[in-house]
Amino acid sequence: MRFKIILLSLMLASCGNFSVSLPSPYKMDVRQGNFVTAEMRDKLKIGMSRAQVRYVLGMPMISDAFHANRWDYVYRLEQRGKLVEQQRLTLYFDGDNLARIDDSGLTVKAAPVAPEADK
């Protein structure tokens, strides 16, 4: 009996330096929102109508009933559960005309990030 306990403790002690990489669950790339390119952003001009803005950028991601004169275009890209890219473009209207553009100082890439190859 004593021999079995000693053998078992030696086997467990030898496993201390042995590392096994366990498989992790697959996390897919998640793209959410409206991707706004630099070309699309350059087409926006103060004084454009809502219809013209909708033609250039598409429907806004967030159109709040409490803030009818504000449209938010939000984009997020997550790869393997980590945030890779985020954009936020907020447009303010005065009546039917575009009054102000707030892009939060974020640089907008010309194209979305390509998905990473599986390693």
SULPELIN-V922988 format. One record per pair of residues at least 12 apart in sequence whose ideal C-beta (glycine too) atoms are under 10 Angstrom apart, sorted by the first residue. I is the first residue (numbers start at 1). GAP is how many residues later the second one is. D is the distance in whole Angstrom. If there is no record, write none. Layout:
# SULPELIN-V922988
i:I gap:GAP d:D
i:I gap:GAP d:D
This chain:
# SULPELIN-V922988
i:24 gap:56 d:9
i:24 gap:57 d:10
i:25 gap:56 d:9
i:26 gap:54 d:9
i:26 gap:92 d:9
i:27 gap:51 d:8
i:27 gap:52 d:8
i:27 gap:53 d:5
i:27 gap:54 d:5
i:27 gap:55 d:9
i:28 gap:50 d:9
i:28 gap:51 d:9
i:28 gap:52 d:9
i:28 gap:53 d:9
i:28 gap:87 d:9
i:29 gap:48 d:7
i:29 gap:49 d:7
i:29 gap:50 d:5
i:29 gap:51 d:8
i:29 gap:52 d:10
i:29 gap:55 d:9
i:29 gap:84 d:9
i:29 gap:85 d:10
i:29 gap:86 d:5
i:29 gap:87 d:8
i:30 gap:46 d:7
i:30 gap:47 d:7
i:30 gap:48 d:4
i:30 gap:49 d:8
i:30 gap:50 d:10
i:30 gap:51 d:9
i:30 gap:53 d:10
i:30 gap:54 d:10
i:31 gap:44 d:8
i:31 gap:45 d:7
i:31 gap:46 d:5
i:31 gap:47 d:8
i:31 gap:48 d:10
i:31 gap:53 d:10
i:31 gap:54 d:9
i:31 gap:81 d:7
i:31 gap:82 d:9
i:31 gap:84 d:9
i:32 gap:29 d:8
i:32 gap:42 d:8
i:32 gap:43 d:7
i:32 gap:44 d:5
i:32 gap:45 d:8
i:32 gap:46 d:8
i:32 gap:54 d:10
i:33 gap:27 d:10
i:33 gap:28 d:5
i:33 gap:29 d:9
i:33 gap:39 d:9
i:33 gap:40 d:7
i:33 gap:41 d:4
i:33 gap:42 d:4
i:33 gap:43 d:6
i:33 gap:44 d:9
i:33 gap:53 d:9
i:33 gap:54 d:8
i:33 gap:55 d:9
i:33 gap:56 d:10
i:34 gap:23 d:7
i:34 gap:24 d:6
i:34 gap:25 d:8
i:34 gap:26 d:7
i:34 gap:27 d:5
i:34 gap:28 d:10
i:34 gap:37 d:10
i:34 gap:38 d:9
i:34 gap:39 d:4
i:34 gap:40 d:7
i:34 gap:41 d:6
i:34 gap:53 d:8
i:34 gap:55 d:8
i:35 gap:23 d:10
i:35 gap:38 d:9
i:35 gap:40 d:5
i:35 gap:41 d:10
i:35 gap:42 d:9
i:35 gap:50 d:9
i:35 gap:52 d:7
i:35 gap:73 d:9
i:35 gap:74 d:9
i:35 gap:76 d:9
i:35 gap:77 d:5
i:36 gap:20 d:9
i:36 gap:21 d:6
i:36 gap:22 d:9
i:36 gap:37 d:5
i:36 gap:38 d:10
i:36 gap:39 d:7
i:36 gap:51 d:6
i:36 gap:52 d:9
i:36 gap:53 d:5
i:36 gap:67 d:8
i:36 gap:70 d:10
i:36 gap:72 d:6
i:36 gap:73 d:10
i:37 gap:20 d:10
i:37 gap:50 d:10
i:37 gap:71 d:7
i:37 gap:72 d:8
i:37 gap:73 d:6
i:37 gap:74 d:7
i:37 gap:75 d:9
i:38 gap:69 d:9
i:38 gap:70 d:5
i:38 gap:71 d:8
i:38 gap:72 d:6
i:38 gap:73 d:10
i:39 gap:17 d:10
i:39 gap:69 d:9
i:39 gap:71 d:8
i:40 gap:16 d:6
i:40 gap:17 d:6
i:40 gap:18 d:9
i:40 gap:33 d:9
i:40 gap:49 d:9
i:40 gap:68 d:8
i:41 gap:15 d:9
i:41 gap:16 d:9
i:41 gap:32 d:10
i:41 gap:46 d:10
i:41 gap:48 d:7
i:41 gap:60 d:8
i:41 gap:62 d:7
i:41 gap:67 d:6
i:42 gap:14 d:10
i:42 gap:66 d:10
i:43 gap:12 d:9
i:43 gap:13 d:5
i:43 gap:14 d:8
i:44 gap:12 d:6
i:44 gap:13 d:7
i:44 gap:45 d:9
i:44 gap:47 d:8
i:44 gap:54 d:7
i:44 gap:57 d:6
i:44 gap:59 d:10
i:45 gap:53 d:7
i:45 gap:56 d:9
i:46 gap:48 d:10
i:46 gap:51 d:8
i:46 gap:52 d:6
i:46 gap:53 d:7
i:46 gap:54 d:7
i:46 gap:55 d:7
i:47 gap:47 d:9
i:47 gap:50 d:5
i:47 gap:51 d:6
i:47 gap:52 d:8
i:48 gap:43 d:9
i:48 gap:45 d:9
i:48 gap:48 d:10
i:48 gap:49 d:7
i:48 gap:50 d:5
i:49 gap:44 d:9
i:49 gap:46 d:10
i:49 gap:47 d:5
i:49 gap:48 d:6
i:49 gap:49 d:8
i:50 gap:19 d:10
i:50 gap:21 d:8
i:50 gap:41 d:9
i:50 gap:43 d:6
i:50 gap:45 d:9
i:50 gap:46 d:6
i:50 gap:47 d:8
i:50 gap:48 d:8
i:51 gap:45 d:8
i:52 gap:44 d:10
i:52 gap:45 d:9
i:52 gap:46 d:8
i:53 gap:18 d:7
i:53 gap:20 d:10
i:53 gap:38 d:6
i:53 gap:40 d:8
i:53 gap:44 d:10
i:53 gap:45 d:6
i:53 gap:48 d:10
i:54 gap:17 d:9
i:57 gap:14 d:8
i:57 gap:16 d:6
i:57 gap:32 d:8
i:57 gap:34 d:8
i:58 gap:15 d:8
i:59 gap:12 d:9
i:59 gap:14 d:9
i:60 gap:12 d:6
i:60 gap:13 d:6
i:60 gap:14 d:9
i:60 gap:29 d:9
i:60 gap:30 d:9
i:60 gap:31 d:8
i:61 gap:12 d:6
i:61 gap:13 d:5
i:61 gap:14 d:8
i:61 gap:15 d:10
i:61 gap:27 d:9
i:61 gap:28 d:9
i:62 gap:12 d:6
i:62 gap:26 d:10
i:62 gap:28 d:9
i:67 gap:23 d:10
i:67 gap:25 d:9
i:68 gap:25 d:8
i:69 gap:22 d:9
i:69 gap:23 d:6
i:69 gap:24 d:4
i:69 gap:25 d:7
i:69 gap:26 d:8
i:69 gap:27 d:10
i:69 gap:30 d:8
i:69 gap:31 d:10
i:70 gap:20 d:6
i:70 gap:21 d:7
i:70 gap:22 d:6
i:70 gap:23 d:7
i:70 gap:30 d:10
i:70 gap:32 d:9
i:71 gap:18 d:9
i:71 gap:19 d:7
i:71 gap:20 d:5
i:71 gap:21 d:8
i:71 gap:22 d:7
i:71 gap:27 d:9
i:72 gap:16 d:7
i:72 gap:17 d:7
i:72 gap:18 d:5
i:72 gap:19 d:8
i:72 gap:30 d:10
i:73 gap:14 d:8
i:73 gap:15 d:7
i:73 gap:16 d:4
i:73 gap:17 d:8
i:73 gap:18 d:7
i:73 gap:30 d:9
i:74 gap:12 d:8
i:74 gap:13 d:7
i:74 gap:14 d:5
i:74 gap:15 d:8
i:74 gap:16 d:9
i:75 gap:12 d:4
i:75 gap:13 d:8
i:75 gap:14 d:8
i:75 gap:31 d:10
i:75 gap:33 d:9
i:75 gap:37 d:8
i:76 gap:12 d:9
i:77 gap:35 d:7
i:77 gap:36 d:6
i:77 gap:38 d:9
i:79 gap:34 d:8
i:79 gap:36 d:7
i:79 gap:37 d:6
i:80 gap:36 d:8
i:84 gap:28 d:10
i:84 gap:29 d:6
i:84 gap:32 d:9
i:85 gap:21 d:10
i:85 gap:23 d:10
i:85 gap:24 d:7
i:85 gap:27 d:7
i:85 gap:28 d:6
i:86 gap:18 d:10
i:86 gap:20 d:8
i:87 gap:16 d:8
i:87 gap:17 d:9
i:87 gap:19 d:6
i:87 gap:20 d:9
i:87 gap:21 d:6
i:87 gap:22 d:8
i:87 gap:25 d:10
i:88 gap:14 d:8
i:88 gap:15 d:7
i:88 gap:16 d:5
i:88 gap:18 d:7
i:89 gap:12 d:7
i:89 gap:13 d:8
i:89 gap:14 d:5
i:89 gap:15 d:8
i:89 gap:17 d:8
i:89 gap:19 d:8
i:90 gap:12 d:4
i:90 gap:13 d:8
i:90 gap:14 d:7
i:91 gap:12 d:10
